[in-house]
Amino acid sequence: MPLPPFPRAVRRGRSGLDRAEAALVEEYSDLVRLAYLTLPSSLSRHRRVLVAHSLVQRSLRGTRPGRAGPLVPAPRGTARQSLAEKDRLRGRVVRSALAHGRSPRGWPRGMPPPRTVLPTLPVVWGLRLFPRAGGAEEIALSQALAGASAAGRAAFVLRRVDGLADATVESLLRAAGVPDPEGALRSANRLDESAGAAARTLLTSREFDACSVRTRPTDLLRRRRRVRFVWAALTAAVITGLVLTVAGQGSAPSRPVTGARTGGELPRPEDLVRTAGDVWADTSRVDLTAWPARGTRVNDRELLVRALSTWGGPASARRVTMTPGTPTDPPPHSPQLLYAGNVGGDAVVLLYDGRRVVRYSEPLDAPRHGALALARADDADVTTAAALVVHRGARGARYLLAPWIAEASRRDLLRPDSPARPVGVARDGVTAPVPAPTRKAACDTRPVLQLRSSARIVEKHAFLLTDLGELSPAHLTYTPLPGHGSPPAREPREATGGPALLAWAHLACGLEELRGTGVRAVNAWDFAEQELPERGGHAVWTCARASTWRGPGDVELVLRAPASSPSAPAEVVGRARSTAACGRFGRHVVADVHWRSRTGRWYLLAAGSRAVTRIDVSGEVTVRQRGRTLAVRAPRDSRTRVSARLGNDTSLDPVGDPGR
């Protein structure tokens, strides 16, 4: 006997659920990526991976088959039904990701939201999950995403990965409860500017793929200690309960002791923030907040009290050195302890308050004669937070390396063909002394620190740092000539390749002029190349930009003509102070110089960056030439004025002094 057919409503509901499940399976990877990038960046990567999968899997619950969502009219046909299901799933995933971490109405204040208290599937015990590491461009995009709003991140992913039009994205965000979808689209536009044309390629890379993850064990020793602690706590609770039952209610409870401090008190050693040793591998903030407390004296209360008292004491009683623009006021809250130990005959304490790094040092034989060094560290990243100068002595500087540094070596910028030499690193992260650069006029050596990041952060990532006499070393980068090698770089690259080392060999001696000026990074940008007249050889125009922690930057333009030595200083053709030129917001530049050939004739040379289409010369010499370079006969003392035209027909003057 045949079975009776299902009721029509049941068949319609079953087919609707089937369509929703099929759409979820088909789009699962993209939905997980959308959730992963929309979730708060404060979550660890392990937690974000699990929550993203949980949100996507739970998006199937509450499906109302046969009824379209608010974004799509009632569908007709299989293709339109599939698109409608995908839009509904995207809307649910975005809504859930935006709501994650919020406490429901009526939830007790100060108590974590229920989503963080009650675990949801999937649950992983004993393993940590994190996406595979990408390159430097992926890290830069990750930092830009962390600074954007959650709705802006969602709009960015929906637009660049899912290919949705702005109107559709706006409607989806509005239906997901975003109060200002237009603002989210503006935030997505800013992210577009950071990522450029490669936005989709970067977003679909393994750095942001929460479905292709790596695993590693949790802290096994800590896990064993926690298990023993739980058993000990349960045993103590049982014994305490028995004792209280026998003793009755005769004794009055003692008054609890609070650890509250008044606003004027200094932080105490027990108030210092101490980060666990494995946080750096599971956080989206790869900066000083991920540094653990290291050193043999992290529990030396007397040393920590002296360090905190010196920092918070009267300004007149302190010996303080600082980078320009660094506030010297006491910490507004309990700072983070980075290091406390003995280095080179001194006791050293490193502290971080979220905007500044402070080094307290005192001689071991005179513990009451401490000194402070302060440096800005706001917006530090994987490179600028990779090392701090913990001690300087006759043999050079010793650095405390970040926990994500896997290898340290040193090289001489003035010898670009010489290989890097390994630098010893102690178990607490302190390096052996790295020789200081020669400060005499000869400038015969310029040692720099070459570090390599752990593959957990980014694979094959090496970079250079140089000591400029401050607590934080400066990061050296390089931007190659347009059209050389891979497509033109949107941002500076690490200065570890052959062309970068060759460029820096001609610029190294000029670094000493930046000592003590609060420099965060120096980029060497090769913006043009030119064949010199009378077979004078191949020349490269370079703009070196020194960016400070305060924001302003100084630039120096040089002409690297053929020289007898690979490290001969380049000829300086222009300087400018506190300018945007040669940086992210000053990508167009033109420069000129009088140059003498081997025959003794003088020429006016000029060159412009990628967008220059024409160079004009007026004054005692008048010429107009299409292209990015110019060479014309002109006496050495001739007064000329050079200007350039860009592709959009705007005029551009030389950096520095525009006239001669």
C-alpha positions as CSV (number, residue, x, y, z in Angstrom):
1,M,0.0,0.0,0.0
2,P,1.6,3.4,-1.0
3,L,2.3,5.9,1.8
4,P,0.2,9.0,1.8
5,P,1.9,12.1,0.4
6,F,3.2,14.7,2.7
7,P,1.1,17.8,3.2
8,R,1.9,20.6,0.7
9,A,3.2,22.9,3.5
10,V,5.6,20.2,4.7
11,R,6.9,19.6,1.2
12,R,7.3,23.3,0.6
13,G,9.1,23.7,4.0
14,R,11.4,20.7,3.4
15,S,12.4,22.0,-0.1
16,G,13.0,25.4,1.3
17,L,15.3,24.0,4.0
18,D,17.1,21.9,1.4
19,R,17.7,25.0,-0.7
20,A,19.0,26.9,2.3
21,E,21.3,24.1,3.3
22,A,22.5,23.7,-0.3
23,A,23.3,27.5,-0.4
24,L,25.1,27.3,2.9
25,V,27.3,24.4,1.8
26,E,28.0,26.1,-1.5
27,E,29.0,29.4,0.0
28,Y,30.3,28.1,3.3
29,S,33.9,29.3,2.8
30,D,32.9,32.8,1.8
31,L,30.4,33.0,4.6
32,V,33.0,32.0,7.2
33,R,35.4,34.5,5.8
34,L,32.7,37.2,6.0
35,A,32.0,36.3,9.7
36,Y,35.7,36.0,10.5
37,L,36.5,39.5,9.2
38,T,33.4,41.1,10.6
39,L,33.9,39.8,14.2
40,P,35.7,42.1,16.7
41,S,39.5,42.2,16.0
42,S,40.0,42.1,19.8
43,L,39.2,38.4,19.7
44,S,42.2,36.0,19.3
45,R,42.5,34.4,15.9
46,H,41.7,31.0,17.5
47,R,38.5,32.3,19.0
48,R,37.5,34.2,15.8
49,V,37.9,31.0,13.7
50,L,35.6,29.0,16.0
51,V,33.0,31.8,16.4
52,A,33.0,32.4,12.6
53,H,32.2,28.7,11.9
54,S,29.6,28.7,14.7
55,L,27.8,31.8,13.4
56,V,27.6,30.4,9.8
57,Q,26.4,27.0,11.0
58,R,23.7,28.6,13.2
59,S,22.6,30.8,10.4
60,L,20.5,27.9,9.1
61,R,18.4,28.0,12.2
62,G,15.2,30.0,12.0
63,T,15.0,29.7,8.2
64,R,11.5,30.6,7.0
65,P,11.1,28.5,3.9
66,G,8.8,29.8,1.2
67,R,9.2,33.4,2.5
68,A,11.8,35.7,1.1
69,G,13.9,37.9,3.3
70,P,13.6,41.7,3.4
71,L,16.2,42.2,0.6
72,V,14.8,40.0,-2.1
73,P,11.2,39.7,-3.5
74,A,9.5,36.3,-3.6
75,P,11.7,34.3,-5.9
76,R,10.6,32.4,-9.0
77,G,12.8,29.8,-10.5
78,T,15.7,27.8,-9.1
79,A,18.5,30.3,-9.9
80,R,16.6,33.2,-8.2
81,Q,15.7,31.0,-5.3
82,S,19.4,30.1,-4.8
83,L,20.4,33.8,-4.9
84,A,17.7,34.7,-2.4
85,E,18.9,32.0,0.0
86,K,22.5,33.3,-0.3
87,D,21.4,36.8,0.4
88,R,19.4,35.7,3.4
89,L,22.3,33.7,4.8
90,R,24.7,36.7,4.3
91,G,22.2,38.9,6.2
92,R,22.0,36.5,9.1
93,V,25.8,36.0,9.3
94,V,26.4,39.8,9.2
95,R,23.7,40.4,11.9
96,S,25.1,37.7,14.1
97,A,28.7,38.8,13.7
98,L,27.8,42.4,14.5
99,A,25.9,41.4,17.6
100,H,28.6,39.1,18.9
101,G,29.9,40.3,22.3
102,R,26.9,42.5,23.0
103,S,25.0,41.9,26.2
104,P,21.2,41.4,25.9
105,R,18.9,43.8,27.6
106,G,18.6,43.0,31.3
107,W,21.9,41.1,31.4
108,P,23.8,41.9,34.6
109,R,26.3,44.7,34.1
110,G,30.0,43.7,34.2
111,M,29.1,40.0,33.4
112,P,30.4,38.6,30.1
113,P,27.7,38.2,27.4
114,P,26.1,34.8,27.2
115,R,27.8,34.0,23.9
116,T,31.2,34.2,25.6
117,V,30.0,32.2,28.7
118,L,28.1,29.3,27.0
119,P,30.2,27.5,24.4
120,T,28.6,26.7,21.1
121,L,29.6,24.2,18.4
122,P,32.2,23.7,17.1
123,V,34.3,23.3,20.3
124,V,38.0,22.4,20.2
125,W,39.9,21.3,23.3
126,G,43.7,21.1,23.6
127,L,44.4,22.7,20.2
128,R,44.8,26.3,18.9
129,L,43.6,27.1,15.4
130,F,44.7,30.0,13.3
131,P,44.7,30.8,9.5
132,R,48.0,30.3,7.7
133,A,50.3,33.3,7.6
134,G,50.3,35.6,4.6
135,G,52.8,38.2,3.4
136,A,53.6,41.8,4.4
137,E,50.7,43.2,2.3
138,E,48.2,40.9,4.0
139,I,49.5,42.0,7.4
140,A,49.1,45.7,6.4
141,L,45.5,45.0,5.3
142,S,44.9,43.1,8.5
143,Q,46.0,46.2,10.5
144,A,43.8,48.4,8.4
145,L,40.8,46.1,9.0
146,A,41.4,46.2,12.7
147,G,41.1,50.0,12.7
148,A,37.8,50.0,10.7
149,S,34.3,49.5,12.2
150,A,32.7,46.0,12.1
151,A,30.1,47.2,9.6
152,G,32.8,48.8,7.4
153,R,34.7,45.5,7.4
154,A,31.5,43.6,6.4
155,A,30.8,46.1,3.6
156,F,34.3,45.8,2.4
157,V,34.1,42.0,2.2
158,L,30.6,42.0,0.6
159,R,31.8,44.4,-2.0
160,R,35.2,42.9,-2.9
161,V,34.7,39.2,-2.3
162,D,31.0,38.6,-3.0
163,G,31.0,41.3,-5.7
164,L,27.8,43.0,-4.5
165,A,26.8,46.4,-5.7
166,D,26.8,49.3,-3.2
167,A,23.0,49.5,-3.2
168,T,22.7,45.8,-2.4
169,V,25.4,46.1,0.3
170,E,23.6,49.1,1.8
171,S,20.2,47.3,1.8
172,L,21.8,44.1,3.4
173,L,23.5,46.1,6.1
174,R,20.3,48.0,6.9
175,A,18.3,44.8,7.1
176,A,21.1,43.4,9.5
177,G,20.5,46.3,11.9
178,V,23.3,48.6,11.0
179,P,22.2,52.1,11.9
180,D,24.5,53.9,9.4
181,P,25.1,51.8,6.3
182,E,26.3,54.8,4.4
183,G,29.1,55.3,7.0
184,A,30.0,51.6,6.6
185,L,30.4,52.1,2.9
186,R,32.6,55.1,3.5
187,S,34.7,53.0,5.8
188,A,34.9,50.4,3.1
189,N,36.1,53.1,0.6
190,R,39.0,53.9,3.0
191,L,39.9,50.2,3.1
192,D,39.8,50.2,-0.7
193,E,42.4,52.9,-0.7
194,S,44.6,50.9,1.6
195,A,44.3,47.6,-0.4
196,G,44.2,49.1,-3.9
197,A,43.4,47.0,-6.9
198,A,44.5,43.8,-5.2
199,A,41.8,43.9,-2.6
200,R,40.0,40.7,-3.7
201,T,43.3,38.8,-4.1
202,L,44.4,39.8,-0.6
203,L,41.0,39.1,1.0
204,T,40.9,35.6,-0.5
205,S,44.4,34.8,0.5
206,R,45.1,32.2,3.3
207,E,45.7,35.0,5.8
208,F,41.9,35.5,6.0
209,D,40.8,32.0,5.1
210,A,39.3,30.6,8.3
211,C,38.5,27.3,6.6
212,S,42.2,26.5,5.9
213,V,43.8,26.6,9.3
214,R,46.9,25.4,11.1
215,T,46.9,23.8,14.5
216,R,49.2,23.7,17.4
217,P,48.8,22.5,21.0
218,T,47.9,24.8,23.8
219,D,50.4,25.5,26.6
220,L,50.8,21.9,27.9
221,L,52.5,22.8,31.2
222,R,49.8,25.5,31.9
223,R,47.1,23.0,31.1
224,R,48.5,20.4,33.5
225,R,48.8,23.1,36.2
226,R,45.2,24.2,35.7
227,V,44.0,20.6,36.0
228,R,45.9,20.1,39.2
229,F,44.5,23.5,40.4
230,V,40.9,22.5,39.7
231,W,41.3,19.2,41.6
232,A,42.9,21.0,44.5
233,A,40.2,23.7,44.5
234,L,37.4,21.0,44.5
235,T,39.2,19.2,47.3
236,A,39.5,22.4,49.3
237,A,35.9,23.2,48.7
238,V,34.7,19.8,50.0
239,I,36.9,20.1,53.1
240,T,35.8,23.7,53.7
241,G,32.1,22.6,53.4
242,L,32.6,19.8,56.0
243,V,34.4,22.2,58.4
244,L,31.7,24.8,58.1
245,T,29.0,22.2,58.7
246,V,30.7,21.0,61.9
247,A,31.6,24.4,63.1
248,G,28.1,25.9,62.5
249,Q,27.4,29.5,62.2
250,G,29.1,30.7,65.4
251,S,31.9,32.7,63.9
252,A,31.2,36.0,62.2
253,P,32.6,36.5,58.7
254,S,35.7,38.7,58.4
255,R,35.5,41.9,56.4
256,P,36.9,41.5,52.9
257,V,40.0,43.3,52.0
258,T,39.8,45.4,48.8
259,G,42.6,46.3,46.4
260,A,41.2,49.6,45.4
261,R,43.6,52.5,44.9
262,T,42.9,56.2,45.2
263,G,43.4,58.3,42.0
264,G,46.7,59.9,43.3
265,E,48.4,56.6,44.2
266,L,51.2,55.1,42.0
267,P,50.6,51.7,40.5
268,R,52.0,48.9,42.6
269,P,54.0,45.9,41.3
270,E,51.1,43.6,41.8
271,D,49.0,45.9,39.6
272,L,51.3,45.6,36.6
273,V,49.8,43.9,33.5
274,R,51.5,40.7,32.6
275,T,50.7,39.0,29.3
276,A,50.9,35.3,28.9
277,G,53.7,33.9,26.8
278,D,51.6,32.5,24.0
279,V,49.3,35.4,23.3
280,W,51.4,36.8,20.4
281,A,50.5,33.8,18.2
282,D,46.8,34.1,18.7
283,T,46.0,37.8,18.5
284,S,45.3,40.2,15.7
285,R,47.3,42.9,17.5
286,V,50.9,42.0,16.8
287,D,52.4,44.8,18.8
288,L,53.8,45.5,22.3
289,T,50.5,44.4,24.0
290,A,51.5,40.8,22.9
291,W,54.9,40.9,24.7
292,P,55.1,38.7,27.7
293,A,56.9,39.7,30.9
294,R,60.5,38.4,30.7
295,G,63.7,38.6,32.6
296,T,65.1,37.1,35.8
297,R,63.7,39.9,38.1
298,V,60.1,40.1,37.0
299,N,59.2,39.2,40.6
300,D,61.7,41.6,42.2
301,R,59.2,43.8,44.0
302,E,61.8,46.3,45.3
303,L,63.2,46.9,41.8
304,L,59.7,47.3,40.3
305,V,58.8,49.7,43.1
306,R,61.8,51.9,42.3
307,A,61.0,51.9,38.6
308,L,57.4,52.9,39.2
309,S,58.3,55.5,41.8
310,T,60.9,57.1,39.5
311,W,58.4,57.2,36.6
312,G,55.6,58.6,38.8
313,G,57.8,60.9,41.0
314,P,58.3,64.6,40.7
315,A,59.7,65.7,37.3
316,S,62.4,67.8,39.0
317,A,63.8,64.7,40.7
318,R,64.0,62.5,37.6
319,R,66.8,61.9,35.1
320,V,64.9,61.6,31.9
321,T,65.8,61.2,28.2
322,M,63.1,61.0,25.6
323,T,62.4,61.1,21.9
324,P,60.9,64.4,20.7
325,G,57.2,64.7,21.3
326,T,57.0,62.1,24.0
327,P,55.0,63.0,27.1
328,T,56.8,62.5,30.4
329,D,53.8,62.4,32.7
330,P,53.2,59.5,35.1
331,P,51.3,56.4,33.8
332,P,47.5,57.0,33.7
333,H,46.9,53.4,34.7
334,S,48.8,50.3,35.6
335,P,51.3,49.7,32.8
336,Q,52.3,46.5,31.2
337,L,55.6,44.8,32.4
338,L,57.8,43.8,29.4
339,Y,61.1,43.1,31.1
340,A,63.0,43.1,34.4
341,G,66.5,41.8,34.6
342,N,70.2,42.5,34.8
343,V,71.9,43.5,31.5
344,G,75.5,44.7,31.1
345,G,76.0,45.7,34.8
346,D,72.6,47.5,35.1
347,A,69.3,46.5,36.4
348,V,66.7,47.2,33.7
349,V,62.9,47.5,33.7
350,L,60.8,48.0,30.6
351,L,57.2,49.2,30.9
352,Y,54.5,50.0,28.4
353,D,51.4,52.1,29.0
354,G,49.7,51.8,25.6
355,R,51.3,54.9,24.1
356,R,54.8,55.0,25.5
357,V,57.7,52.6,26.3
358,V,59.7,53.4,29.4
359,R,63.1,52.0,30.3
360,Y,64.2,52.3,33.9
361,S,67.9,51.5,34.5
362,E,70.1,51.6,37.5
363,P,73.7,50.5,38.2
364,L,73.8,47.2,40.1
365,D,76.2,48.9,42.6
366,A,74.1,52.0,43.0
367,P,70.4,51.0,43.0
368,R,69.1,54.4,44.1
369,H,70.6,56.2,41.0
370,G,68.1,55.2,38.4
371,A,67.4,56.9,35.1
372,L,64.4,56.9,32.7
373,A,64.3,56.8,28.9
374,L,60.9,57.3,27.2
375,A,59.8,56.7,23.6
376,R,56.5,56.8,21.8
377,A,55.1,53.5,20.7
378,D,51.6,54.3,19.6
379,D,50.5,52.4,16.5
380,A,53.6,50.1,16.7
381,D,53.3,47.1,14.5
382,V,55.1,43.8,13.7
383,T,58.3,45.6,12.7
384,T,58.4,48.8,14.8
385,A,57.5,46.7,17.9
386,A,60.0,44.0,17.1
387,A,62.9,45.2,19.3
388,L,63.7,47.7,22.0
389,V,67.2,48.8,23.0
390,V,67.6,47.4,26.5
391,H,71.2,48.5,27.1
392,R,74.1,50.4,25.5
393,G,77.7,49.9,26.3
394,A,81.2,50.1,24.9
395,R,80.6,47.0,22.8
396,G,77.4,48.3,21.3
397,A,73.6,48.1,21.8
398,R,71.7,45.1,23.2
399,Y,68.1,44.6,22.1
400,L,65.2,42.8,23.7
401,L,63.4,41.1,20.8
402,A,59.7,40.5,20.4
403,P,58.4,37.0,21.0
404,W,57.6,36.6,17.4
405,I,61.2,37.0,16.2
406,A,62.6,33.7,15.1
407,E,66.1,34.7,13.9
408,A,68.4,37.7,14.5
409,S,71.5,38.7,12.5
410,R,73.5,41.8,11.7
411,R,74.8,43.2,8.5
412,D,76.8,46.3,7.4
413,L,74.8,48.7,5.1
414,L,78.1,49.9,3.6
415,R,78.9,46.4,2.4
416,P,75.8,45.3,0.5
417,D,77.5,42.1,-0.9
418,S,78.5,40.8,2.5
419,P,76.2,38.2,4.1
420,A,74.4,38.8,7.4
421,R,76.1,37.4,10.5
422,P,74.1,35.6,13.2
423,V,73.5,37.5,16.5
424,G,73.3,35.4,19.7
425,V,70.0,35.7,21.6
426,A,69.6,34.6,25.2
427,R,66.5,32.7,26.4
428,D,64.9,35.8,27.8
429,G,65.1,37.5,24.3
430,V,68.1,39.8,24.9
431,T,70.7,39.9,22.1
432,A,74.4,39.9,22.2
433,P,75.9,43.4,21.7
434,V,75.4,44.8,18.1
435,P,78.3,47.2,17.3
436,A,77.4,50.9,17.0
437,P,77.9,52.8,13.8
438,T,81.0,54.9,13.5
439,R,80.2,58.5,14.2
440,K,83.4,60.0,12.8
441,A,83.6,61.7,9.4
442,A,85.0,58.6,7.7
443,C,81.7,56.6,8.1
444,D,83.4,53.3,7.4
445,T,80.7,51.0,8.9
446,R,77.0,51.1,9.5
447,P,75.8,47.9,11.3
448,V,72.0,47.2,11.3
449,L,69.9,44.5,12.8
450,Q,68.2,42.0,10.5
451,L,65.3,40.1,12.0
452,R,63.1,37.4,10.7
453,S,59.5,36.9,11.9
454,S,58.1,33.6,13.0
455,A,56.1,31.7,10.3
456,R,53.2,31.9,12.7
457,I,53.0,35.6,12.0
458,V,54.2,35.8,8.4
459,E,56.3,33.5,6.3
460,K,59.6,34.5,4.8
461,H,59.5,38.0,6.4
462,A,62.8,39.6,7.1
463,F,63.4,43.3,7.8
464,L,66.1,45.8,8.9
465,L,66.3,48.0,12.1
466,T,68.9,50.6,12.8
467,D,69.9,52.2,16.1
468,L,69.5,56.0,16.0
469,G,70.3,56.5,19.7
470,E,66.8,56.0,21.0
471,L,64.8,53.4,22.8
472,S,63.0,52.2,19.6
473,P,65.2,51.4,16.6
474,A,64.1,52.8,13.2
475,H,62.7,50.5,10.5
476,L,64.4,50.7,7.1
477,T,62.3,50.0,4.0
478,Y,62.6,50.3,0.2
479,T,60.4,51.2,-2.7
480,P,61.7,50.0,-6.1
481,L,61.7,51.7,-9.4
482,P,58.4,51.7,-11.3
483,G,58.0,48.6,-13.5
484,H,61.0,46.7,-12.1
485,G,60.2,43.2,-11.1
486,S,56.7,42.7,-9.8
487,P,54.0,45.4,-10.3
488,P,54.7,48.8,-8.7
489,A,54.6,48.6,-4.9
490,R,51.7,50.4,-3.2
491,E,53.6,50.5,0.0
492,P,57.3,50.3,0.9
493,R,58.9,46.9,1.0
494,E,61.5,45.4,3.3
495,A,65.0,46.5,2.5
496,T,66.6,43.0,2.4
497,G,66.9,42.4,-1.4
498,G,69.8,43.2,-3.6
499,P,68.4,46.5,-5.1
500,A,67.4,47.7,-1.7
501,L,70.8,47.0,-0.1
502,L,72.5,48.7,-3.0
503,A,70.3,51.8,-2.6
504,W,70.9,51.9,1.1
505,A,74.7,51.5,0.7
506,H,74.7,55.0,-0.9
507,L,72.4,56.4,1.8
508,A,73.7,54.8,5.0
509,C,76.1,57.6,6.0
510,G,73.2,60.1,6.0
511,L,71.4,58.2,8.7
512,E,73.6,59.7,11.4
513,E,71.9,63.1,10.8
514,L,68.7,61.6,12.1
515,R,70.0,60.5,15.5
516,G,67.8,61.6,18.3
517,T,65.0,63.1,16.2
518,G,62.3,60.6,17.0
519,V,62.4,58.7,13.6
520,R,60.1,55.7,13.3
521,A,61.0,54.5,9.8
522,V,63.1,55.6,6.8
523,N,62.1,54.6,3.3
524,A,64.3,54.8,0.2
525,W,62.2,55.3,-2.9
526,D,63.8,55.0,-6.2
527,F,61.4,57.1,-8.2
528,A,63.2,57.5,-11.5
529,E,66.2,56.4,-13.6
530,Q,68.1,58.2,-16.3
531,E,71.0,57.7,-18.8
532,L,73.4,60.5,-18.3
533,P,74.7,62.6,-21.2
534,E,78.0,61.9,-23.0
535,R,77.8,58.2,-22.0
536,G,78.0,59.2,-18.4
537,G,76.3,55.9,-17.3
538,H,73.1,54.9,-15.6
539,A,71.8,57.1,-12.7
540,V,69.0,56.6,-10.2
541,W,67.0,59.3,-8.5
542,T,66.1,58.4,-4.9
543,C,63.9,60.1,-2.3
544,A,64.7,59.1,1.3
545,R,61.8,59.9,3.7
546,A,62.3,59.8,7.5
547,S,58.9,59.5,9.2
548,T,58.7,60.3,12.9
549,W,56.4,59.0,15.6
550,R,54.9,62.4,15.8
551,G,53.6,62.2,12.2
552,P,55.7,64.8,10.2
553,G,58.4,63.6,7.9
554,D,61.6,65.0,6.4
555,V,62.9,64.0,2.9
556,E,66.2,64.1,1.2
557,L,66.5,63.6,-2.6
558,V,69.7,62.3,-4.0
559,L,71.1,61.4,-7.4
560,R,73.0,58.0,-7.5
561,A,75.4,58.4,-10.4
562,P,78.0,55.8,-11.3
563,A,80.6,55.8,-8.5
564,S,83.9,54.2,-7.9
565,S,82.6,52.4,-4.8
566,P,79.3,50.7,-4.2
567,S,78.9,52.6,-1.0
568,A,80.0,56.1,-2.1
569,P,77.6,58.7,-0.7
570,A,75.0,59.9,-3.2
571,E,74.8,63.5,-4.2
572,V,72.1,65.4,-2.3
573,V,69.9,67.5,-4.7
574,G,67.1,68.6,-2.4
575,R,65.8,68.6,1.2
576,A,62.4,69.4,2.7
577,R,61.2,69.4,6.3
578,S,57.8,68.5,7.7
579,T,56.4,67.5,4.3
580,A,54.1,64.9,2.8
581,A,56.4,64.4,-0.2
582,C,57.6,60.9,-1.0
583,G,55.1,59.4,1.3
584,R,51.6,57.9,1.2
585,F,50.0,61.3,0.6
586,G,52.8,62.7,-1.6
587,R,53.3,60.2,-4.3
588,H,54.3,62.7,-7.0
589,V,57.8,64.3,-7.1
590,V,60.2,66.0,-9.4
591,A,63.8,67.0,-8.7
592,D,66.7,68.7,-10.6
593,V,70.4,69.2,-10.3
594,H,73.4,70.7,-12.2
595,W,75.7,67.9,-13.2
596,R,79.2,67.9,-14.7
597,S,80.3,65.4,-17.3
598,R,83.7,63.9,-17.7
599,T,84.5,66.4,-20.4
600,G,83.8,69.3,-18.0
601,R,80.5,70.3,-19.6
602,W,77.6,71.2,-17.3
603,Y,74.1,69.9,-17.7
604,L,70.8,70.5,-16.0
605,L,69.3,67.1,-15.1
606,A,65.7,66.6,-14.0
607,A,63.5,63.6,-13.3
608,G,60.0,63.0,-12.1
609,S,58.0,60.1,-10.6
610,R,55.7,57.7,-12.4
611,A,52.8,60.2,-13.1
612,V,55.0,62.9,-14.7
613,T,54.4,63.3,-18.4
614,R,56.4,66.5,-19.2
615,I,59.2,68.6,-17.7
616,D,59.5,72.4,-18.3
617,V,62.5,74.6,-17.7
618,S,62.3,78.4,-17.7
619,G,64.7,81.2,-16.9
620,E,68.2,81.5,-18.4
621,V,67.5,78.1,-20.1
622,T,64.1,77.4,-21.7
623,V,63.1,73.9,-22.8
624,R,60.0,71.7,-22.7
625,Q,60.4,68.0,-23.0
626,R,57.8,65.2,-22.8
627,G,58.6,62.2,-20.6
628,R,59.9,61.7,-17.1
629,T,63.5,62.8,-17.5
630,L,65.4,65.7,-19.0
631,A,69.0,66.6,-19.7
632,V,70.0,69.9,-21.3
633,R,73.2,71.9,-21.5
634,A,73.2,74.7,-18.9
635,P,76.0,76.6,-17.1
636,R,76.6,75.7,-13.5
637,D,75.5,79.1,-12.2
638,S,72.6,79.5,-14.5
639,R,69.3,80.5,-12.9
640,T,66.6,78.1,-13.9
641,R,63.2,77.0,-12.7
642,V,62.0,73.4,-13.2
643,S,58.4,72.3,-13.1
644,A,56.6,69.1,-14.2
645,R,53.2,68.2,-15.6
646,L,51.2,65.2,-14.4
647,G,48.8,63.1,-16.4
648,N,45.8,65.1,-15.1
649,D,47.5,68.3,-16.4
650,T,48.3,69.7,-12.9
651,S,51.6,71.4,-12.2
652,L,54.3,70.0,-9.9
653,D,57.3,71.9,-8.4
654,P,60.5,70.3,-7.2
655,V,60.8,69.2,-3.6
656,G,62.8,71.7,-1.6
657,D,64.2,74.9,-3.2
658,P,62.3,75.3,-6.5
659,G,64.7,77.8,-8.0
660,R,68.4,78.2,-8.9
